[in-house]
Amino acid sequence: MKKYLMLLLASCFLFVLAACGASDDGNQSEGANEQAEEFTIGVIPSQTEGSMEAAMEELQAILTEELDRPVKVDVYPDYNGVVEAMNYDKIDMAYFGPLTYVVAHANSGAKAIITQLINGEPFYHSYIITHVDSPWNSIEELLADSKDVDFAFGDINSTSGSLIPSIELQDRGVFVSEDEHEFKTVRYTGSHDATALAIQNKQVTAGAIDSAIYNQLVESGKVDGEQIKTIWESEPLFQYPWAVHADTDNETIEKLQAAFIAIKDPVVLDAFGASGFTEATDEDYESIRDAAIKEGIINE
């Protein structure tokens, strides 16, 4: 009888230990799941979505490995969608244009941490381009015949495709808004490659475009550079930032910076017309912030 009682007690003891172990394992699994929470990145449509899809899949795989957690990269249909996603805590990081970045920083405290290098430099320009068959070889010549010009901007929230060239055209007295201008027509194509193709196909007379993206489109053969000429170039602009949510911890920021700087994958780099990545800060975008304030897009 004593032997039976001792066996019964031992069995109960082992059962309790097993239950505790299962509970601990459950807590550990739950903790692991919390640590593996998906890190989400939103990307503006600097080119049409299809042309960026493969590159974003590569980037997603690289960052998943380097951060040791699942990473999801999504290309949004428009610039403002990425800003709103950051504002409403839907994403942890975003690839912004400089203008959309200063708007997101003003609205939600987004913080620039990385930008791309083009031929080793973190700068690009806004171009105004026209077809090689057009009679104009300078912006002055184009604007002298503004009534004959169908002009194209990119996305209305684009820095080089809208903000900077629109200020230049305002200063020259030919543009106020889409409905108030001295051109024959004004339109927004929605992306840089759409603008380039519209010029190449003579659907519009002239248009504004990102210099780095234009050069990448030519190099990749998506646009025939011999059919297009540049008639105006802006002052240097600091390249597009990758910015994190205001609540991002320093450890994650450091991992992200290290991961981006280490990227050598040509598929990823080519999607941005980049030769590499480097660190960026909010102060790098002061000139864009000043332009956005001038246009009433953000407040001082």
C-alpha positions in Angstrom: 0.0 0.0 0.0 2.8 2.4 0.9 4.5 1.5 -2.3 1.4 2.3 -4.3 1.0 5.7 -2.5 4.6 6.6 -3.2 4.1 5.8 -6.9 1.0 7.9 -7.0 2.7 10.8 -5.4 5.6 10.5 -7.8 3.3 10.5 -10.8 1.5 13.6 -9.5 4.8 15.4 -9.0 5.9 14.5 -12.6 2.6 15.7 -14.0 3.0 19.1 -12.2 6.5 19.5 -13.5 5.4 18.7 -17.0 2.5 21.2 -16.8 4.9 23.9 -15.5 7.4 23.1 -18.3 4.6 23.4 -20.9 3.6 26.7 -19.4 7.1 28.0 -19.6 7.5 26.7 -23.2 4.3 28.5 -24.0 5.6 31.8 -22.5 8.8 31.4 -24.4 7.0 30.7 -27.6 4.8 33.7 -27.0 7.9 35.8 -26.3 9.5 34.5 -29.5 6.5 35.5 -31.5 6.5 39.0 -30.0 10.2 39.3 -30.9 9.4 38.1 -34.4 6.7 40.7 -35.0 6.6 41.8 -38.6 8.5 45.0 -39.5 6.6 46.8 -42.2 8.0 49.2 -44.8 6.0 51.4 -47.2 7.6 52.6 -50.5 6.5 55.5 -52.7 5.9 54.7 -56.4 9.0 56.4 -57.8 8.5 54.2 -60.8 5.4 52.1 -61.8 4.8 49.3 -59.3 5.5 46.4 -61.6 9.1 47.6 -62.3 9.9 47.7 -58.6 8.3 44.4 -57.5 11.3 42.1 -57.9 13.6 44.6 -56.2 11.3 45.0 -53.2 11.2 41.2 -52.8 15.0 41.2 -52.8 15.1 44.0 -50.2 12.6 42.3 -48.1 14.7 39.1 -48.0 17.9 41.0 -47.1 16.3 43.0 -44.3 14.5 39.9 -42.9 17.9 38.2 -42.5 19.7 41.2 -41.1 17.1 42.2 -38.6 16.3 38.6 -37.7 12.6 39.2 -37.9 10.0 39.1 -40.7 10.1 42.2 -42.9 7.3 43.2 -45.3 7.9 45.8 -48.1 4.9 47.2 -50.0 4.9 49.7 -52.9 2.0 52.1 -52.3 -0.1 53.4 -55.3 0.7 57.1 -54.5 2.9 59.3 -52.4 0.3 60.5 -49.9 -0.7 56.9 -49.1 2.8 56.3 -47.6 2.5 59.5 -45.5 -0.9 58.5 -44.2 0.3 55.0 -43.4 3.1 56.4 -41.2 0.7 58.9 -39.6 -1.7 56.1 -38.6 1.0 53.7 -37.4 0.4 51.2 -40.2 4.1 51.0 -41.1 7.4 51.1 -39.2 9.5 52.6 -42.0 9.0 54.4 -45.3 10.9 55.3 -48.4 9.8 58.8 -49.0 10.5 61.5 -51.5 12.1 64.5 -49.8 8.8 66.5 -49.8 6.7 63.6 -48.5 9.4 63.1 -45.9 9.2 66.6 -44.5 5.4 66.3 -44.5 5.6 63.0 -42.6 8.1 64.5 -40.2 5.8 67.4 -39.5 2.8 65.2 -39.1 4.1 62.2 -37.2 7.8 62.8 -36.3 9.1 60.4 -38.9 12.9 60.3 -38.7 15.3 60.1 -41.7 18.1 57.5 -41.2 19.3 56.4 -44.7 19.5 57.7 -48.2 20.8 56.5 -51.5 24.0 57.4 -53.3 24.1 58.2 -57.0 27.6 57.8 -58.4 28.8 58.1 -54.8 26.9 61.3 -54.0 23.7 61.7 -52.0 22.3 64.3 -54.4 20.0 64.5 -57.5 18.3 67.2 -59.5 14.9 68.1 -60.9 15.0 68.2 -64.7 12.6 69.7 -67.2 12.8 67.6 -70.4 11.3 67.8 -73.8 11.4 65.7 -77.0 14.6 66.0 -79.1 12.4 67.1 -82.1 11.1 70.2 -80.2 12.5 73.6 -81.2 13.4 74.6 -77.6 16.9 74.2 -76.1 16.4 76.1 -72.9 13.6 76.8 -70.4 13.6 80.4 -71.6 12.8 79.3 -75.2 10.1 76.9 -74.0 8.4 79.5 -71.8 8.5 82.1 -74.6 6.0 79.7 -76.4 4.2 78.6 -73.2 0.8 78.8 -74.9 1.8 76.0 -77.2 3.1 73.7 -74.4 1.4 70.7 -72.8 3.3 70.5 -69.5 3.5 67.3 -67.3 4.4 67.1 -63.6 4.7 63.7 -62.0 3.0 63.0 -58.7 1.6 66.2 -57.1 3.5 65.2 -53.9 6.8 64.6 -55.7 9.8 66.9 -54.9 11.5 66.8 -58.3 8.4 66.0 -60.3 6.3 68.8 -58.8 7.4 71.0 -55.9 10.8 72.2 -57.2 9.8 72.7 -60.8 6.5 74.3 -59.9 8.3 76.9 -57.7 10.7 77.6 -60.7 7.7 78.1 -63.0 6.0 80.3 -60.5 9.0 82.4 -60.1 9.1 82.8 -63.9 5.4 83.9 -63.9 3.9 81.0 -65.9 2.4 78.7 -63.3 0.2 79.1 -60.2 -1.7 75.8 -60.1 -3.1 73.1 -62.3 -6.0 75.4 -63.1 -4.1 78.7 -63.3 -1.1 78.9 -65.6 0.2 80.1 -69.0 0.5 76.7 -70.6 -1.8 75.1 -73.2 -2.5 72.3 -70.7 -1.0 71.0 -67.4 -1.4 67.4 -66.1 0.0 65.1 -63.4 1.2 61.7 -64.7 1.6 60.1 -61.3 5.2 58.8 -61.7 8.6 59.7 -63.2 8.6 56.9 -65.8 5.1 57.9 -67.0 6.4 61.5 -67.6 9.4 60.3 -69.5 7.4 58.0 -71.7 4.8 60.7 -72.3 7.6 63.0 -73.6 9.2 60.2 -75.7 5.8 59.4 -77.3 5.0 63.1 -77.8 1.9 62.9 -75.7 3.1 66.0 -73.8 5.5 68.8 -74.9 7.6 69.0 -71.7 7.7 67.7 -68.2 9.5 67.6 -64.9 11.4 64.5 -63.7 13.9 63.2 -61.1 17.4 63.2 -62.7 18.5 60.0 -61.1 15.4 58.1 -62.1 15.6 59.5 -65.6 19.2 58.3 -66.0 18.2 54.9 -64.6 15.3 54.6 -67.1 17.7 55.4 -70.0 20.4 53.0 -68.8 17.9 50.2 -68.4 16.5 50.8 -71.9 13.0 51.6 -70.6 13.3 55.1 -72.1 15.2 56.1 -75.3 17.6 58.9 -74.1 18.2 59.9 -77.8 14.6 60.9 -78.0 14.7 63.3 -75.1 16.7 66.4 -74.2 17.1 68.3 -70.8 16.5 72.0 -71.0 16.6 72.9 -67.2 18.3 71.5 -64.1 17.6 72.5 -60.5 20.1 73.1 -57.8 21.3 69.8 -56.1 18.6 68.2 -53.9 19.4 65.7 -51.1 18.4 62.2 -52.1 15.2 60.3 -51.1 15.2 59.3 -47.4 14.3 56.0 -45.7 12.6 57.2 -42.5 11.5 55.3 -39.4 8.5 55.7 -37.2 9.1 58.2 -34.3 8.9 55.3 -31.7 11.7 53.2 -33.3 14.4 52.2 -30.8 18.1 53.0 -31.4 19.1 49.3 -31.7 16.7 48.8 -34.6 17.9 52.0 -36.3 21.5 50.9 -36.1 20.7 47.5 -37.5 18.7 49.1 -40.4 21.5 51.5 -41.2 24.1 48.8 -41.2 21.9 46.5 -43.3 21.3 49.2 -46.0 24.9 50.4 -46.1 26.0 46.8 -46.7 23.6 46.2 -49.7 25.5 45.4 -52.9 22.6 43.6 -54.7 22.4 45.1 -58.2 18.6 44.3 -58.4 17.9 46.5 -55.3 20.4 49.3 -56.2 19.2 49.5 -59.8 15.6 50.0 -58.8 16.7 53.3 -57.2 19.3 54.1 -59.7 21.7 53.9 -56.7 25.4 53.1 -56.3 24.9 52.4 -52.6 23.3 53.8 -49.4 24.6 56.1 -46.6 23.2 57.6 -43.4 20.9 60.6 -43.5 19.5 63.0 -40.9 16.5 65.3 -40.7 18.8 68.3 -41.1 19.7 67.2 -44.6 16.2 68.1 -45.7 16.0 71.7 -44.5 16.0 73.2 -48.0 13.0 71.0 -48.9 11.3 72.0 -45.7 11.8 75.7 -46.5 10.3 75.1 -50.0 7.3 73.2 -48.5 6.7 76.1 -46.0 6.9 78.6 -48.9 4.2 76.7 -50.8 2.0 76.4 -47.7 2.3 72.6 -47.6 3.5 72.6 -44.0 3.6 75.2 -41.3 6.7 76.7 -39.8 
